[in-house]
Amino acid sequence: MSKTKLEIKIVYKALIVFFIIFLIIPLIVLLFKSFQVEDGIGIFNYIKVLKDVELIASIKNSIFISLCTAVITTLISFILAYVLNSTRVFKPLKKIINTGIAIPMLLPSIAYGFAIIYSFGKQGLLTKIFGRELFEIYGFNGLLIGYVIYTLPSAFLIINNSFKYVDKKFIVVSKLMGDNSIRRFINTILRPLIGSIAGAFVLAFILSFTDFGIPASVGGNYNVVATYLYQTMLGAIPNFNLGAVIAVLMLLPAVVGVLILQYVERFNFNYDKFTKVEVEINKLRDIILGTISMGIILGILSIFIVMFITPFMKNFPYDMSFTLKYFINTLHTNNILQVYKNSIIVATFSAIIGTIVAYALAMINSRTSISKRAKLNIDIISMVTNTVPGMVLGLAYLMLFNKSDLKGTFIIIIISNIVHFFTTPYLMGKNALSKMNPSWETTGELMGDSWIKTIFRVVIPNSITTIIDMVSYYFINSMVTISAIIFLVGSRTTVITTKIKEFQHYAKFNEIFVLSIIIFLTNIIVKLSCDYLKKRITTEKIIKNKFNRGKLT
């Protein structure tokens, strides 16, 4: 066996063992717990759960509101992506859409509900502006608004990214063939995007079905399965076996979603080449869609703006005079600075180690001659991590590591984040690496360099912008997550999102907004820093290439 193959196998086996320990085994333990009864193994827990009227109602509620969310989110995502890619709306407006749609990703979902309360509640900002309460915010209405905002950025990214690969030449061809506008739209826009639209729909459904943060604040009497699981596990008398059953039931919609995605994959098709075609002029279309898009973005921002106003008011909405009291008091109360430090530690290590793990497996899959079975194993891991909800993963860890030294440590929280958010960074790396020159490693080997040395000297420098994106994704998601880690934090490892949950118990909404602002500012700094690094690296490469071409000529 060559040294290169040995290096690849060592890295591959080490990472596969990591996922066996921290993904496969926890899920097996979770499944075993769901069948465990006092006198052995049986289906009594499932029978008991399925006879629980309240739980069945919660599952039905979750399915219904998740379907509603998925429909609305997918429609809005498509409209926004269409505006950016198939209209002549003013470029500044397109930049506003791109920026506005990303803002919810920088805030914890548990804070969405409180922003909705302070916007649409009886004393809310928007209620004051309109002069009356527009609708009841607790229950279905509040959840629907929160879920749509929460799932919109992810669904939009899927559709918008696919829009860039639609060859607009066929729009011109369809018009020349005499197709009417509806037929032309269906054949040249909808059909090429059907897989991505289905993917956005399934993702929006799964994210809303499994989210815990939003119903924790505005769920009211509209019970959903995520809060039911939380109450079962962290109530007065925790019930691990029934919690395991509920967790297994939460997996089913995700599994069905993956099967649907595999089915619609057959409807995707690729173009041999892309033709750059100017979008046809249609002022009426641009005015209507531009207005709708701005309305959507302003609607999102209007909900979150209260989060940045309320903590700086003495007594919102009665005394609107400016104060820093809440901000200062929050920073000096309940060891918040230590909690913030914990969050930074978790997010930083999750980002660094998670990127290394995702990049290494992407490298092995796309740029080595390892067996097809090994590559399939990596893709299966990616599929499973994408399927398992955060709460289910966190509960599985709680059951497996409850009596171990990992319980309540930063290590288990970081590992949870690495596994939970693995799929997207892995796909980022895989897509980028597969498009690079495949002969680099062979050339390096002929020159006497080891495989790892070639990776560090050649491949990594040429994929550094993708690596920066992977780091940014891991960091931001680790800062805002709560669902996976709610079962794992201890008194010394509390992070900001779990502190927000604690403040909710005492109805300290100003403090919640202060912590949300801290998370937002931290994520903004990281995002802007990563964007700056990418831009600087790209500019340096362009200058270097021009210089080299100049020397050659």
C-alpha positions in Angstrom: 0.0 0.0 0.0 1.3 3.4 -1.0 1.9 6.1 1.6 -0.8 8.3 0.0 -3.4 5.5 0.3 -2.4 4.9 3.9 -2.8 8.5 4.8 -6.2 8.7 3.2 -7.4 5.5 4.9 -6.2 6.7 8.3 -8.1 10.0 8.0 -11.2 8.3 6.6 -11.4 5.6 9.3 -10.7 8.1 12.1 -13.6 10.3 11.0 -15.9 7.4 10.3 -15.3 6.2 13.9 -16.1 9.7 15.1 -19.5 9.6 13.5 -20.2 6.0 14.6 -19.6 7.1 18.2 -21.4 10.5 18.1 -24.1 9.8 15.5 -24.9 6.2 14.9 -24.5 4.8 18.4 -26.6 7.6 20.1 -29.4 7.0 17.6 -29.3 3.3 18.3 -29.4 3.9 22.0 -32.4 6.3 21.5 -34.2 3.6 19.5 -33.4 1.0 22.2 -34.7 3.3 24.9 -38.0 3.7 23.1 -38.6 0.0 23.3 -37.3 -0.5 26.8 -39.9 -1.3 29.5 -39.7 -2.4 33.1 -39.5 -6.1 32.3 -37.4 -6.0 29.2 -38.2 -5.0 25.6 -41.6 -4.3 24.1 -43.9 -1.8 22.3 -45.7 -0.7 25.5 -44.2 2.8 25.3 -45.4 3.3 21.8 -48.9 2.1 22.7 -48.9 4.4 25.7 -47.8 7.4 23.6 -50.2 6.7 20.8 -53.1 6.6 23.3 -52.0 10.0 24.6 -54.6 12.4 23.2 -52.6 15.5 24.0 -49.5 14.2 22.2 -51.5 13.1 19.2 -53.0 16.5 19.0 -49.5 18.1 19.3 -48.3 16.0 16.4 -51.3 16.9 14.3 -50.8 20.6 15.1 -47.1 20.3 14.2 -47.8 18.7 10.9 -50.5 21.2 10.0 -48.6 24.3 10.9 -45.4 23.0 9.3 -47.3 22.3 6.0 -48.7 25.8 6.1 -45.3 27.2 6.8 -43.6 25.2 4.0 -46.2 26.4 1.4 -45.9 30.1 2.4 -42.1 30.0 2.8 -41.5 28.2 -0.5 -43.8 30.7 -2.3 -42.1 33.7 -0.8 -38.6 32.2 -1.4 -39.4 31.7 -5.1 -40.7 35.2 -5.5 -37.6 36.7 -4.0 -35.3 34.5 -6.0 -37.2 35.3 -9.2 -36.9 39.0 -8.5 -33.1 38.7 -8.1 -32.5 36.5 -11.1 -35.3 37.2 -13.7 -36.3 40.8 -13.4 -34.7 44.2 -14.0 -35.5 45.6 -10.5 -33.1 48.2 -9.4 -29.8 46.8 -8.2 -29.8 48.7 -4.9 -33.2 47.0 -4.2 -31.8 43.6 -5.0 -28.9 44.3 -2.5 -31.5 45.2 0.2 -33.4 41.9 -0.5 -30.2 39.9 -0.3 -29.2 41.6 3.0 -32.6 41.6 4.6 -33.3 37.9 4.0 -30.1 37.0 5.8 -30.8 38.9 9.0 -33.0 36.2 10.7 -30.1 33.7 10.4 -28.0 35.9 12.7 -30.5 35.8 15.5 -31.6 32.9 17.8 -35.0 31.5 16.9 -36.1 31.6 20.5 -35.9 35.4 20.3 -38.3 35.5 17.3 -41.4 34.9 19.5 -40.5 37.7 21.9 -40.0 40.1 18.9 -43.5 39.1 17.6 -45.0 39.8 21.1 -43.4 43.2 21.2 -44.5 44.0 17.7 -48.1 42.6 17.5 -49.0 42.3 21.2 -51.6 44.5 22.9 -48.9 47.0 23.7 -46.7 46.2 20.7 -45.0 48.7 18.4 -47.0 47.8 15.3 -50.2 47.7 17.3 -49.5 51.3 18.4 -48.8 52.3 14.8 -52.0 50.7 13.4 -54.1 51.8 16.5 -55.4 48.3 17.3 -54.3 44.7 17.8 -54.1 43.1 14.3 -54.6 39.5 15.4 -54.1 37.1 18.3 -50.4 36.4 18.5 -50.3 33.4 20.8 -50.9 30.1 19.2 -51.2 29.4 15.5 -50.8 33.0 14.2 -47.7 33.7 16.2 -46.1 30.4 15.4 -46.8 30.7 11.7 -45.2 34.2 11.5 -42.2 32.9 13.5 -41.8 29.7 11.5 -42.0 31.5 8.1 -39.3 34.0 9.2 -37.2 31.2 10.6 -37.3 29.0 7.6 -37.3 31.7 4.9 -33.5 32.3 4.6 -32.6 28.6 4.2 -35.4 27.9 1.7 -34.4 31.1 -0.2 -30.8 30.1 -0.4 -31.7 26.7 -2.0 -34.0 28.2 -4.7 -31.8 31.3 -5.3 -28.7 29.1 -5.8 -30.5 26.9 -8.3 -31.9 29.9 -10.2 -28.3 30.8 -11.2 -28.0 27.6 -13.2 -31.2 28.1 -15.2 -30.3 28.8 -18.8 -32.4 31.8 -19.8 -31.8 31.1 -23.5 -34.8 28.8 -23.4 -37.0 31.7 -22.4 -36.2 33.4 -25.6 -36.7 30.1 -27.6 -40.1 29.5 -25.9 -41.1 33.1 -26.9 -40.1 32.6 -30.5 -42.1 29.4 -30.6 -45.2 31.3 -29.7 -45.7 30.0 -26.2 -47.9 32.2 -24.0 -46.4 33.7 -20.9 -47.9 31.1 -18.5 -46.6 28.2 -20.6 -43.3 29.8 -21.0 -43.0 30.4 -17.3 -43.8 26.8 -16.5 -41.5 25.2 -19.0 -38.5 27.5 -18.7 -38.5 28.4 -15.0 -40.7 26.1 -12.9 -39.6 22.8 -14.5 -35.9 23.3 -14.1 -36.4 24.4 -10.5 -38.8 21.6 -9.4 -36.2 19.7 -7.5 -35.0 22.9 -5.7 -38.5 24.0 -4.9 -39.3 20.6 -3.4 -36.1 20.7 -1.4 -37.0 24.2 -0.1 -40.5 22.9 0.8 -39.2 19.8 2.6 -36.5 21.8 4.5 -39.0 24.4 5.6 -41.4 21.7 6.8 -38.6 19.8 8.8 -37.2 23.0 10.3 -40.6 24.2 11.6 -41.7 20.7 12.7 -38.6 20.3 14.9 -38.0 23.9 16.1 -38.3 24.5 19.8 -37.4 28.1 20.2 -40.4 29.8 18.6 -43.2 27.7 20.3 -41.4 28.2 23.6 -42.3 31.9 23.4 -45.5 32.3 21.4 -46.9 28.7 21.3 -49.7 29.5 23.8 -52.3 26.8 23.9 -51.4 25.5 20.5 -49.2 22.6 21.6 -46.6 21.2 19.2 -44.5 18.1 19.4 -41.2 19.9 20.2 -42.5 21.6 23.3 -44.2 18.3 24.4 -40.8 16.5 24.1 -39.1 19.3 26.1 -41.8 19.0 28.9 -41.5 15.2 28.9 -37.7 15.3 29.4 -37.2 18.4 31.6 -40.4 18.4 33.5 -40.9 17.6 37.2 -40.4 13.9 36.5 -38.3 13.2 33.4 -39.4 10.1 31.4 -36.5 8.9 29.3 -38.4 6.1 27.6 -41.4 8.1 26.5 -39.1 10.9 25.5 -37.2 8.4 23.3 -40.5 7.4 21.6 -41.5 11.0 20.9 -38.0 11.6 19.5 -38.3 8.6 17.2 -41.7 9.9 16.0 -40.1 13.3 15.3 -37.7 11.5 13.0 -40.4 10.1 10.8 -41.3 13.3 8.9 -37.7 14.0 8.3 -37.2 10.5 6.8 -40.3 11.0 4.6 -38.9 14.3 3.5 -35.6 12.7 2.4 -37.5 10.1 0.5 -39.5 12.8 -1.3 -36.3 14.6 -2.2 -34.8 11.4 -3.7 -38.0 11.0 -5.7 -38.0 14.5 -7.1 -34.3 14.3 -7.9 -35.3 12.5 -11.1 -37.0 15.7 -12.3 -33.8 17.6 -12.2 -31.8 18.1 -15.4 -28.5 19.8 -16.4 -27.7 22.1 -19.3 -24.7 21.4 -21.5 -23.7 25.0 -21.3 -25.2 28.3 -20.2 -25.9 31.3 -22.4 -25.9 34.8 -21.0 -29.2 36.4 -22.0 -30.4 39.8 -20.9 -33.7 39.7 -19.0 -36.5 41.2 -21.1 -37.8 44.6 -20.2 -41.2 44.6 -18.4 -41.7 47.6 -16.2 -45.1 46.4 -14.9 -43.6 43.1 -13.8 -40.7 44.8 -12.1 -42.9 47.4 -10.3 -45.3 44.7 -9.0 -42.6 42.1 -7.9 -40.3 44.8 -6.6 -43.1 46.2 -4.4 -44.0 42.8 -3.2 -40.4 42.0 -2.4 -39.8 45.2 -0.5 -43.1 44.6 1.4 -41.7 41.1 2.5 -38.3 42.5 3.6 -39.9 45.4 5.4 -42.3 43.1 7.1 -39.4 41.0 8.4 -37.4 44.0 9.5 -40.4 45.6 11.2 -40.8 42.6 13.4 -37.1 42.6 14.4 -36.7 46.4 14.7 -38.5 46.3 18.1 -35.7 44.1 19.4 -33.2 46.9 18.8 -35.5 49.6 20.3 -37.1 48.2 23.4 -34.0 47.6 25.6 -33.0 51.2 25.2 -36.4 52.6 26.3 -37.1 53.3 30.0 -40.5 51.6 30.0 -41.7 50.6 26.5 -44.2 51.6 25.3 -45.2 54.0 28.1 -41.9 55.9 28.6 -39.9 56.0 25.4 -37.0 58.1 26.8 -33.6 56.7 26.0 -31.7 54.6 28.6 -28.7 52.2 28.8 -29.9 50.8 32.1 -31.1 47.4 30.8 -28.0 47.0 28.7 -25.6 47.8 31.6 -27.6 45.8 34.1 -27.8 42.8 31.9 -24.0 42.8 31.3 -23.5 42.9 35.1 -26.1 40.4 36.1 -26.1 36.6 36.4 -22.6 36.2 35.1 -23.6 37.2 31.6 -20.0 38.0 30.5 -19.0 34.4 31.4 -22.0 33.0 29.5 -21.0 35.1 26.5 -17.5 33.8 26.8 -18.9 30.2 26.9 -20.8 30.9 23.7 -17.7 32.3 21.9 -15.7 29.2 23.0 -18.4 26.8 21.8 -18.9 28.6 18.5 -15.2 29.0 17.8 -14.2 25.4 18.4 -17.3 24.1 16.7 -16.4 26.2 13.6 -12.7 25.2 13.5 -13.1 21.5 14.3 -16.3 21.2 12.4 -14.8 22.8 9.3 -11.8 20.4 9.5 -14.1 17.4 9.8 -16.4 18.5 6.9 -13.5 19.5 4.7 -11.6 16.3 5.2 -14.5 14.1 4.3 -15.4 16.3 1.4 -11.8 16.0 0.2 -11.8 12.2 0.6 -15.1 11.9 -1.3 -14.3 14.2 -4.2 -10.5 14.1 -4.7 -9.3 10.5 -3.8 -9.6 7.1 -5.4 -11.0 5.6 -2.2 -13.6 2.9 -2.8 -17.2 3.7 -3.9 -18.5 2.0 -0.7 -16.4 4.4 1.4 -17.7 7.4 -0.6 -21.3 6.1 -0.2 -20.7 5.9 3.6 -19.7 9.5 3.7 -22.8 10.6 1.8 -25.0 8.5 4.1 -23.5 10.3 7.1 -24.3 13.6 5.4 -27.9 12.4 4.7 -28.4 11.2 8.3 -27.1 14.4 9.9 -29.4 16.4 7.6 -32.3 14.2 8.7 -31.9 14.1 12.5 -33.5 17.1 14.2 -31.4 19.0 16.8 -33.7 18.1 19.7 -33.5 14.4 18.8 -29.7 14.5 18.6 -29.4 16.3 21.9 -31.8 13.8 23.6 -29.8 10.9 22.2 -26.6 12.4 23.6 -28.3 12.9 27.0 -29.3 9.2 27.1 -25.9 7.9 26.0 -23.6 10.2 27.9 -25.7 11.0 31.0 -23.5 9.1 33.3 -20.2 9.8 31.6 -17.5 12.5 32.1 -18.8 14.2 29.0 -22.0 15.2 30.6 -22.4 19.0 31.0 -19.0 19.7 29.3 -18.1 22.0 26.5 -16.8 19.0 24.6 -20.2 17.3 24.2 -21.8 20.7 23.2 -19.1 21.3 20.5 -19.4 17.7 19.2 -23.2 18.1 19.1 -22.8 21.3 16.9 -20.2 19.6 14.7 -22.6 16.7 14.0 -25.8 18.7 13.8 -24.5 21.3 11.3 -22.3 18.9 9.3 -24.3 18.5 6.1 -24.2 22.1 4.6 -20.4 22.7 5.2 -19.7 19.2 3.8 -21.7 19.9 0.6 -20.0 23.3 0.3 -16.6 21.7 0.4 -17.6 18.8 -1.8 -19.0 21.0 -4.6 -16.0 23.3 -4.5 -13.4 20.6 -4.5 -15.0 18.5 -7.2 -14.7 21.5 -9.6 -10.9 21.9 -9.2 -8.2 20.5 -11.3 -8.1 16.7 -10.5 -4.4 16.3 -11.4 -3.0 18.4 -8.6 -2.5 15.5 -6.2 -1.0 13.3 -8.9 1.5 16.0 -9.8 2.4 16.5 -6.2 3.0 12.8 -5.8 5.3 12.7 -8.9 7.2 15.6 -7.3 7.7 13.6 -4.2 5.2 15.4 -2.0 2.9 13.4 0.3 -0.9 13.6 -0.2 -1.3 15.7 3.0 1.5 18.0 1.9 -0.1 18.6 -1.5 -3.4 19.3 0.2 -1.9 22.0 2.4 0.3 23.5 -0.3 -2.1 23.4 -3.3 -5.7 22.4 -2.6 -6.4 24.4 0.5 -5.0 27.7 -0.9 -7.2 27.2 -3.9 -10.4 26.5 -1.9 -9.7 29.0 1.0 -12.8 31.1 0.2 -15.0 28.0 0.6 -13.3 27.1 3.8 -14.1 30.6 5.1 -17.7 30.1 4.2 -17.7 26.8 6.1 -16.2 28.4 9.2 -18.8 31.3 9.0 -21.7 28.8 8.7 -20.6 26.7 11.6 -19.9 29.7 13.9 -23.1 31.6 13.2 -25.3 28.5 13.6 -23.5 27.5 16.8 -24.2 31.0 18.3 -27.9 30.9 17.6 -28.8 27.2 18.2 -30.8 26.0 21.1 -32.6 22.8 20.1 -29.7 20.5 20.1 -28.0 21.8 23.2 -31.0 22.4 25.5 -30.5 19.0 27.0 -26.7 19.2 27.2 -25.7 22.4 28.9 -24.7 22.4 32.6 -24.4 25.2 35.2 -20.8 26.0 34.1 -21.4 25.6 30.3 -24.5 27.7 29.9 -24.5 29.6 26.6 -26.5 32.7 25.6 -29.4 31.0 23.9 -30.1 28.8 27.0 -29.7 31.9 29.1 -32.5 33.5 27.0 -34.7 30.5 27.9 -33.9 31.1 31.5 -34.8 34.8 31.3 -38.1 33.8 29.6 -39.1 31.9 32.8 -38.8 35.2 34.7 -40.4 37.3 31.9 -37.2 39.4 31.5 -37.9 40.5 28.0 -35.5 43.5 27.9 -32.7 41.3 29.0 -33.7 38.7 26.3 -33.4 41.4 23.7 -30.0 42.6 25.0 -28.7 39.1 24.7 -30.2 38.8 21.2 -28.4 42.0 20.2 -25.1 40.7 21.5 -25.5 37.5 19.4 -26.5 39.5 16.4 -23.6 41.9 16.7 -21.2 39.0 17.2 -22.5 37.2 14.1 -22.4 40.4 12.0 -18.7 41.0 13.0 -17.9 37.4 12.0 -19.9 37.5 8.8 -18.4 40.8 7.7 -14.9 39.7 8.7 -15.3 36.5 6.6 -16.7 38.4 3.6 -13.7 40.9 3.9 -11.2 38.0 3.9 -12.9 36.4 0.9 -12.9 39.6 -1.0 -9.2 40.3 -0.2 -8.1 36.8 -1.1 -10.0 37.0 -4.4 -8.6 40.4 -5.2 -5.0 39.2 -4.5 -5.5 36.2 -6.7 -6.8 38.4 -9.6 -3.8 40.7 -9.2 -1.4 37.8 -9.0 -2.8 36.1 -12.2 -2.6 39.4 -14.1 1.0 39.9 -13.0 1.9 36.3 -14.0 0.3 36.8 -17.4 2.2 40.0 -17.8 5.5 38.3 -17.1 4.7 35.5 -19.6 3.9 38.0 -22.4 
